[in-house]
Amino acid sequence: MIMKSLACFLIGVILLPIACDAARIPEVNAMTEARVAAAVDSIASRSMRPGAAEPEMQSESGSADEEAMEMPELDAILEVEAPRAEADSTATAAPIEEGPLTVVVDPDSPYGLDGKKVFNPSPTRAVWLSALFPGLGQIYNRRYWKLPIIVAGYMGLGYGTSWNARMYQDYQLAYSDIMDDDPDTKSYLDFFPPTVDEDSLDKTWLSQTLKSRKDYYRRNRDLCIICCVGLYLLAMLDAYVDASLSHFDISDDISLDVAPTIMSAPGVRRPTPGLNWALTF
């Protein structure tokens, strides 16, 4: 009875680790069950003989220990194989080499490659701004260095117009006074020192001089006014041209290409050799 209980205990010890790993490794479990069945039969057949049970139990326990050692080794093999497969899949996925990028730019897009909006002035708007006030077209075109030139031109012409207009009025009044018969109108004497006597003046010469000076300052006044109008139109024209040529290539790349060619002149049957040249700027 004791031998049967001991045999059942050994069988339970052998089957417990095998039952835990049966779900993972079916082939090993099948082999282990076959060995356990053979061990049970051997124990049952030898239990009737005294002195034979102890060696048999030792051999069966050794088989169980061997099976228990085989199971961790199989698990270790599976754990090693899984990372090796992952490493192989990672190694096969080689990085794709990228070639030079091709940048495609929409010519109608107002933005450049840096994401900033490219300044593209409108010639019509530049003209209208310059017509509204001289210099606004240059500010719109971002040609700020031209603004002082326009301002200085208008200041000089304005001063010249004002000064010539005053001189013209003075000579016009003096010429009118010397040409009339009123003795009380003597504004022409303001051009002379107070010590000068009126009777000592040559009125014929004086009237001609006053007339020529009057015409001279009137002409200069008119020229200054014409120059103001011209500067106004020039500012408009400059704003228009500057806005139109804002993206014009002004680099120093100037080249001359010369190549031989065959030319045909009208009225000449045979072709004439010559040179064909093209200037790139």
Secondary structure by P-SEA (a helix, b strand, c coil): caaaaaaaaaaaaaaaaaaaaccccaaaaaaaaaaaaaaaaaaaaacccccaaaaaaaaaaaaaaaaaaaaaaaaaaaaaaaaaaaaaaaaaccbbbbcbbbbbbcccccccccccccbbbbaaaaaaaaaaccaaaaaaaccccaaaaaaaaaaaaaaaaaaaaaaaaaaaaaaaaaaccccccccccccccccccccccaaaaaaaaaaaaaaaaaaaaaaaaaaaaaaaaaaaaaaaaaaaacccccccbbbbbbbbbbbbcccccbbbbbbbbbbcc
